[in-house]
Amino acid sequence: MKTQTLSSVILAATLFASNAFAAGKARVEVSAKKLDGDRAEFTFKTLAADGLKINSDGPWKLEIKDGGSVKFEKPQMKRTEWKEADATFVQPGKVKPKSNSTQISYKLTAFICTQDKAQCFREVIDSKADVKW
């Protein structure tokens, strides 16, 4: 009984520690570029925290939860649409007339590792960005 309880406590502590360590390992910069007419292009760039690096092996994903004044062509994008060279998702959208900014609510799943890839982390960034074009 004591061994089983001790094992449960150790497992819970290990899971808690690994999840706590993973938090804040990456951030996303969202920018926009106005195109012709009512079109704009939105870039979601992932940046790893100091001492860490982007891991391209994981199943990256971007979900636009609320585009504000922008109608996105693809509200969900997967790893195959992610640009590995600069760790970005580029998302075209249609903007409302006379608008030049919006707030975008999104969830981006990223994968980050230590420099030597000894530890890797799945980072889910559920956030909002104020974007101007």
C-alpha positions in Angstrom: 0.0 0.0 0.0 2.8 2.5 0.9 4.7 1.7 -2.3 1.6 2.3 -4.4 0.9 5.6 -2.7 4.5 6.7 -3.0 4.5 5.7 -6.7 1.3 7.8 -7.3 2.8 10.8 -5.5 6.1 10.6 -7.5 4.1 10.3 -10.8 1.9 13.3 -10.0 5.0 15.4 -9.0 6.8 14.4 -12.2 3.8 15.3 -14.4 3.3 18.6 -12.5 7.0 19.5 -12.8 7.2 18.8 -16.5 4.0 20.8 -17.3 5.2 23.7 -15.1 8.6 23.7 -16.8 7.0 23.8 -20.3 5.0 27.0 -19.7 6.2 30.1 -21.4 8.7 28.4 -23.6 7.5 30.3 -26.7 5.6 33.4 -27.8 3.8 34.4 -31.0 4.2 37.7 -32.9 1.2 38.5 -35.1 1.6 41.0 -38.0 -0.5 42.0 -41.0 0.2 43.4 -44.5 -2.5 45.1 -46.5 -2.8 43.7 -50.0 -5.0 44.9 -52.9 -8.7 45.8 -52.3 -10.1 44.1 -49.2 -7.3 41.6 -48.8 -4.7 41.3 -46.1 -2.1 38.7 -45.2 -1.5 37.8 -41.5 1.7 36.2 -40.2 1.8 34.2 -37.0 5.5 33.9 -36.1 6.6 31.6 -33.3 9.7 32.6 -31.3 11.4 30.3 -28.8 12.4 31.6 -25.4 16.1 32.1 -24.6 18.1 28.9 -24.6 15.5 27.0 -26.5 14.8 26.3 -30.2 11.9 25.6 -32.5 11.3 21.9 -33.2 9.9 21.2 -36.6 9.0 17.6 -35.8 5.8 18.1 -34.0 2.2 18.5 -35.4 2.0 22.3 -35.4 -1.4 23.8 -35.7 -3.1 27.2 -35.8 -6.7 27.8 -35.0 -8.3 31.2 -35.5 -11.0 31.4 -32.8 -12.3 34.9 -33.6 -10.9 37.0 -36.4 -12.7 40.2 -35.4 -13.1 42.4 -38.5 -11.3 39.8 -40.7 -12.7 36.8 -42.4 -9.9 34.2 -42.7 -9.9 31.9 -45.6 -8.6 29.0 -43.5 -9.5 29.3 -39.8 -7.5 26.1 -39.1 -4.0 25.4 -40.5 -1.9 22.3 -39.9 1.8 21.4 -40.0 1.8 21.0 -43.8 1.0 24.7 -44.1 3.5 25.9 -41.5 6.7 27.5 -43.0 9.6 25.8 -41.2 12.3 28.3 -42.4 10.9 31.1 -40.3 8.4 29.3 -38.0 5.4 31.0 -39.4 1.8 30.4 -40.5 0.8 32.9 -43.2 -3.0 33.3 -43.3 -4.8 35.3 -46.0 -8.0 37.2 -45.0 -10.7 39.5 -46.2 -10.9 42.7 -44.2 -14.1 44.8 -43.7 -14.2 48.1 -45.6 -12.7 51.1 -43.9 -11.1 48.9 -41.1 -7.4 49.1 -40.4 -7.1 47.0 -37.2 -8.7 44.2 -35.4 -8.3 41.9 -32.4 -7.6 38.2 -33.3 -8.2 35.4 -30.9 -6.2 32.3 -31.8 -4.7 29.1 -30.5 -1.3 27.9 -31.8 0.3 24.6 -30.9 4.1 24.7 -31.2 6.9 22.4 -30.3 10.1 23.7 -28.6 13.3 21.9 -27.5 16.4 22.6 -25.5 19.4 23.3 -27.8 20.6 19.7 -27.5 17.1 18.3 -27.9 17.4 16.5 -24.6 14.0 17.8 -23.6 11.1 18.9 -25.9 7.9 20.6 -25.0 4.4 20.9 -26.6 3.5 24.5 -26.1 -0.2 25.6 -26.6 -0.5 29.4 -26.9 -4.1 30.5 -26.5 -4.0 34.2 -26.9 -5.3 37.4 -28.5 -3.4 39.9 -30.7 -4.2 43.5 -31.6 -3.2 43.8 -35.2 -3.0 46.9 -37.5 -2.5 47.1 -41.3 
